[in-house]
């Protein structure tokens, strides 16, 4: 006598496989989310003009030094 798989057995096997696939996909998705979340945000560096303006505001440069440095920066600006 041969063992005949009933229709219900196939349904349970398919459901079990789908459950395992859903668990694995959820674990991978959670891992990707946690890795992306733990990365530090990229730092935005201040522009040379920002640094120059901060130094002028802090009193490290007088007006003539600031104007000269700003003129030199503008000479080397790249046109976009």
OpenMM code with the backbone's topology and positions (N, CA, C; nanometers):
from openmm import Vec3, app, unit

residues = "UNK UNK UNK UNK UNK UNK UNK UNK UNK UNK UNK UNK UNK UNK UNK UNK UNK UNK UNK UNK UNK UNK UNK UNK UNK UNK UNK UNK UNK UNK UNK UNK UNK UNK UNK UNK UNK UNK UNK UNK UNK UNK UNK UNK UNK UNK UNK UNK UNK UNK UNK UNK UNK UNK UNK UNK UNK UNK UNK UNK UNK UNK UNK UNK UNK UNK UNK UNK UNK UNK UNK UNK UNK UNK UNK UNK UNK UNK UNK UNK".split()
positions = [
    Vec3(0.0821, -0.1163, 0.0000),
    Vec3(0.0000, 0.0000, 0.0000),
    Vec3(0.0885, 0.1254, 0.0000),
    Vec3(0.0591, 0.2187, -0.0883),
    Vec3(0.1382, 0.3417, -0.0972),
    Vec3(0.0765, 0.4485, -0.0080),
    Vec3(0.1650, 0.5314, 0.0454),
    Vec3(0.1172, 0.6409, 0.1293),
    Vec3(0.0772, 0.7560, 0.0390),
    Vec3(-0.0445, 0.7963, 0.0443),
    Vec3(-0.0955, 0.9047, -0.0393),
    Vec3(-0.1052, 1.0304, 0.0469),
    Vec3(-0.0333, 1.1406, 0.0041),
    Vec3(-0.0412, 1.2671, 0.0774),
    Vec3(-0.1750, 1.3324, 0.0492),
    Vec3(-0.2431, 1.3638, 0.1517),
    Vec3(-0.3715, 1.4304, 0.1351),
    Vec3(-0.3506, 1.5757, 0.0986),
    Vec3(-0.4518, 1.6381, 0.0508),
    Vec3(-0.4450, 1.7785, 0.0133),
    Vec3(-0.4121, 1.8688, 0.1302),
    Vec3(-0.4556, 1.8318, 0.2490),
    Vec3(-0.4303, 1.9142, 0.3670),
    Vec3(-0.2825, 1.9140, 0.4035),
    Vec3(-0.2139, 1.8045, 0.3833),
    Vec3(-0.0711, 1.7981, 0.4154),
    Vec3(0.0074, 1.8963, 0.3292),
    Vec3(-0.0253, 1.9053, 0.2026),
    Vec3(0.0448, 1.9976, 0.1119),
    Vec3(0.0191, 2.1413, 0.1540),
    Vec3(-0.1024, 2.1717, 0.1932),
    Vec3(-0.1358, 2.3077, 0.2378),
    Vec3(-0.0539, 2.3442, 0.3611),
    Vec3(-0.0417, 2.2537, 0.4569),
    Vec3(0.0353, 2.2826, 0.5784),
    Vec3(0.1830, 2.2991, 0.5479),
    Vec3(0.2364, 2.2215, 0.4554),
    Vec3(0.3777, 2.2351, 0.4180),
    Vec3(0.4018, 2.3709, 0.3527),
    Vec3(0.3140, 2.4111, 0.2630),
    Vec3(0.3274, 2.5410, 0.1964),
    Vec3(0.3145, 2.6545, 0.2983),
    Vec3(0.2207, 2.6445, 0.3887),
    Vec3(0.2049, 2.7478, 0.4917),
    Vec3(0.3275, 2.7565, 0.5823),
    Vec3(0.3850, 2.6415, 0.6173),
    Vec3(0.5046, 2.6413, 0.7017),
    Vec3(0.6219, 2.7061, 0.6281),
    Vec3(0.6381, 2.6761, 0.5000),
    Vec3(0.7448, 2.7388, 0.4216),
    Vec3(0.7244, 2.8896, 0.4107),
    Vec3(0.6010, 2.9309, 0.3896),
    Vec3(0.5723, 3.0746, 0.3812),
    Vec3(0.6012, 3.1441, 0.5139),
    Vec3(0.5700, 3.0767, 0.6246),
    Vec3(0.5989, 3.1336, 0.7564),
    Vec3(0.7491, 3.1512, 0.7762),
    Vec3(0.8268, 3.0493, 0.7419),
    Vec3(0.9721, 3.0580, 0.7552),
    Vec3(1.0286, 3.1685, 0.6653),
    Vec3(0.9794, 3.1775, 0.5421),
    Vec3(1.0256, 3.2842, 0.4526),
    Vec3(0.9917, 3.4219, 0.5081),
    Vec3(0.8730, 3.4368, 0.5658),
    Vec3(0.8338, 3.5646, 0.6254),
    Vec3(0.9224, 3.5986, 0.7453),
    Vec3(0.9549, 3.4996, 0.8270),
    Vec3(1.0426, 3.5240, 0.9427),
    Vec3(1.1826, 3.5646, 0.8990),
    Vec3(1.2367, 3.4967, 0.7990),
    Vec3(1.3708, 3.5297, 0.7492),
    Vec3(1.3703, 3.6690, 0.6868),
    Vec3(1.2691, 3.6992, 0.6055),
    Vec3(1.2610, 3.8315, 0.5433),
    Vec3(1.2470, 3.9406, 0.6492),
    Vec3(1.1685, 3.9157, 0.7523),
    Vec3(1.1543, 4.0131, 0.8600),
    Vec3(1.2840, 4.0348, 0.9358),
    Vec3(1.3578, 3.9270, 0.9606),
    Vec3(1.4860, 3.9396, 1.0309),
    Vec3(1.5869, 4.0171, 0.9466),
    Vec3(1.5906, 3.9889, 0.8173),
    Vec3(1.6823, 4.0622, 0.7286),
    Vec3(1.6426, 4.2096, 0.7229),
    Vec3(1.5133, 4.2375, 0.7086),
    Vec3(1.4665, 4.3765, 0.7057),
    Vec3(1.4985, 4.4508, 0.8339),
    Vec3(1.4796, 4.3848, 0.9475),
    Vec3(1.5124, 4.4468, 1.0764),
    Vec3(1.6623, 4.4735, 1.0871),
    Vec3(1.7420, 4.3783, 1.0430),
    Vec3(1.8878, 4.3977, 1.0467),
    Vec3(1.9318, 4.5148, 0.9605),
    Vec3(1.8767, 4.5255, 0.8406),
    Vec3(1.9107, 4.6380, 0.7517),
    Vec3(1.8677, 4.7698, 0.8152),
    Vec3(1.7503, 4.7731, 0.8732),
    Vec3(1.7021, 4.8946, 0.9384),
    Vec3(1.7935, 4.9367, 1.0533),
    Vec3(1.8333, 4.8411, 1.1365),
    Vec3(1.9194, 4.8737, 1.2509),
    Vec3(2.0571, 4.9200, 1.2058),
    Vec3(2.1102, 4.8601, 1.1014),
    Vec3(2.2417, 4.9019, 1.0516),
    Vec3(2.2347, 5.0431, 0.9960),
    Vec3(2.1308, 5.0717, 0.9181),
    Vec3(2.1173, 5.2067, 0.8619),
    Vec3(2.0944, 5.3107, 0.9701),
    Vec3(2.0225, 5.2749, 1.0722),
    Vec3(1.9908, 5.3687, 1.1795),
    Vec3(2.1140, 5.3992, 1.2649),
    Vec3(2.2061, 5.3044, 1.2758),
    Vec3(2.3216, 5.3239, 1.3640),
    Vec3(2.4330, 5.4041, 1.2987),
    Vec3(2.4232, 5.4297, 1.1687),
    Vec3(2.5265, 5.5096, 1.1014),
    Vec3(2.5154, 5.6551, 1.1447),
    Vec3(2.6283, 5.7189, 1.1718),
    Vec3(2.6207, 5.8612, 1.2054),
    Vec3(2.5893, 5.9432, 1.0800),
    Vec3(2.5210, 6.0528, 1.1008),
    Vec3(2.4872, 6.1411, 0.9892),
    Vec3(2.6162, 6.2039, 0.9347),
    Vec3(2.6247, 6.2199, 0.8042),
    Vec3(2.7458, 6.2806, 0.7486),
    Vec3(2.7603, 6.4251, 0.7943),
    Vec3(2.8837, 6.4611, 0.8286),
    Vec3(2.9109, 6.5976, 0.8732),
    Vec3(2.9223, 6.6887, 0.7530),
    Vec3(2.8593, 6.8019, 0.7641),
    Vec3(2.8701, 6.9034, 0.6600),
    Vec3(2.9750, 7.0031, 0.7070),
    Vec3(3.0810, 7.0137, 0.6299),
    Vec3(3.1886, 7.1050, 0.6670),
    Vec3(3.1532, 7.2467, 0.6263),
    Vec3(3.1925, 7.3444, 0.7086),
    Vec3(3.1649, 7.4834, 0.6726),
    Vec3(3.2508, 7.5252, 0.5530),
    Vec3(3.1980, 7.6171, 0.4747),
    Vec3(3.2731, 7.6669, 0.3599),
    Vec3(3.3837, 7.7597, 0.4095),
    Vec3(3.4842, 7.7840, 0.3266),
    Vec3(3.5904, 7.8775, 0.3671),
    Vec3(3.5354, 8.0160, 0.4000),
    Vec3(3.4333, 8.0588, 0.3263),
    Vec3(3.3744, 8.1901, 0.3552),
    Vec3(3.3052, 8.1902, 0.4909),
    Vec3(3.2390, 8.0806, 0.5270),
    Vec3(3.1763, 8.0699, 0.6596),
    Vec3(3.2813, 8.0825, 0.7703),
    Vec3(3.3928, 8.0133, 0.7515),
    Vec3(3.5008, 8.0193, 0.8508),
    Vec3(3.5546, 8.1618, 0.8615),
    Vec3(3.5740, 8.2253, 0.7476),
    Vec3(3.6243, 8.3629, 0.7462),
    Vec3(3.5268, 8.4575, 0.8171),
    Vec3(3.3977, 8.4412, 0.7906),
    Vec3(3.2983, 8.5269, 0.8553),
    Vec3(3.2930, 8.5031, 1.0058),
    Vec3(3.3075, 8.3783, 1.0483),
    Vec3(3.3108, 8.3505, 1.1935),
    Vec3(3.4329, 8.4143, 1.2592),
    Vec3(3.5472, 8.4054, 1.1924),
    Vec3(3.6682, 8.4664, 1.2501),
    Vec3(3.6543, 8.6177, 1.2584),
    Vec3(3.5925, 8.6779, 1.1575),
    Vec3(3.5697, 8.8231, 1.1602),
    Vec3(3.4721, 8.8591, 1.2718),
    Vec3(3.3653, 8.7799, 1.2860),
    Vec3(3.2671, 8.8064, 1.3911),
    Vec3(3.3277, 8.7887, 1.5301),
    Vec3(3.4234, 8.6965, 1.5423),
    Vec3(3.4868, 8.6729, 1.6720),
    Vec3(3.5948, 8.7769, 1.7035),
    Vec3(3.6248, 8.8626, 1.6072),
    Vec3(3.7243, 8.9664, 1.6301),
    Vec3(3.8668, 8.9220, 1.6027),
    Vec3(3.8849, 8.8059, 1.5402),
    Vec3(4.0194, 8.7586, 1.5083),
    Vec3(4.0787, 8.8337, 1.3894),
    Vec3(3.9924, 8.8912, 1.3056),
    Vec3(4.0371, 8.9650, 1.1875),
    Vec3(3.9780, 9.1051, 1.1916),
    Vec3(4.0570, 9.2031, 1.1423),
    Vec3(3.9986, 9.3358, 1.1286),
    Vec3(3.9344, 9.3468, 0.9903),
    Vec3(3.8736, 9.4597, 0.9629),
    Vec3(3.7962, 9.4762, 0.8386),
    Vec3(3.8848, 9.4602, 0.7145),
    Vec3(4.0063, 9.5165, 0.7169),
    Vec3(4.0947, 9.5073, 0.6003),
    Vec3(4.1381, 9.3625, 0.5748),
    Vec3(4.1723, 9.2894, 0.6800),
    Vec3(4.2120, 9.1489, 0.6645),
    Vec3(4.0956, 9.0659, 0.6089),
    Vec3(3.9760, 9.0946, 0.6616),
    Vec3(3.8579, 9.0231, 0.6148),
    Vec3(3.8325, 9.0501, 0.4663),
    Vec3(3.8383, 9.1777, 0.4269),
    Vec3(3.8137, 9.2127, 0.2867),
    Vec3(3.9176, 9.1502, 0.1944),
    Vec3(4.0443, 9.1519, 0.2353),
    Vec3(4.1499, 9.0918, 0.1528),
    Vec3(4.1292, 8.9408, 0.1383),
    Vec3(4.1006, 8.8760, 0.2482),
    Vec3(4.0818, 8.7306, 0.2440),
    Vec3(3.9580, 8.6945, 0.1614),
    Vec3(3.8518, 8.7718, 0.1760),
    Vec3(3.7301, 8.7444, 0.0983),
    Vec3(3.7561, 8.7662, -0.0509),
    Vec3(3.8329, 8.8682, -0.0865),
    Vec3(3.8660, 8.8922, -0.2276),
    Vec3(3.9488, 8.7757, -0.2835),
    Vec3(4.0433, 8.7247, -0.2035),
    Vec3(4.1241, 8.6100, -0.2486),
    Vec3(4.0373, 8.4854, -0.2659),
    Vec3(3.9419, 8.4649, -0.1771),
    Vec3(3.8519, 8.3505, -0.1917),
    Vec3(3.7683, 8.3628, -0.3192),
    Vec3(3.7211, 8.4830, -0.3475),
    Vec3(3.6387, 8.5022, -0.4678),
    Vec3(3.7195, 8.4827, -0.5953),
    Vec3(3.8489, 8.5115, -0.5914),
    Vec3(3.9344, 8.4872, -0.7091),
    Vec3(3.9406, 8.3392, -0.7439),
    Vec3(3.9297, 8.2547, -0.6426),
    Vec3(3.9467, 8.1111, -0.6624),
    Vec3(3.8148, 8.0328, -0.6625),
    Vec3(3.7025, 8.1047, -0.6687),
    Vec3(3.5740, 8.0361, -0.6727),
    Vec3(3.5578, 7.9626, -0.8051),
    Vec3(3.4940, 7.8486, -0.7997),
    Vec3(3.4671, 7.7709, -0.9198),
    Vec3(3.3256, 7.8054, -0.9670),
    Vec3(3.3144, 7.8430, -1.0910),
    Vec3(3.1820, 7.8739, -1.1459),
    Vec3(3.1091, 7.7448, -1.1755),
    Vec3(2.9882, 7.7320, -1.1212),
    Vec3(2.9072, 7.6123, -1.1449),
    Vec3(2.8048, 7.6381, -1.2505),
] * unit.nanometer
topology = app.Topology()
chain = topology.addChain("A")
for resn in residues:
    res = topology.addResidue(resn, chain)
    for name in ("N", "CA", "C"):
        topology.addAtom(name, app.Element.getBySymbol(name[0]), res)
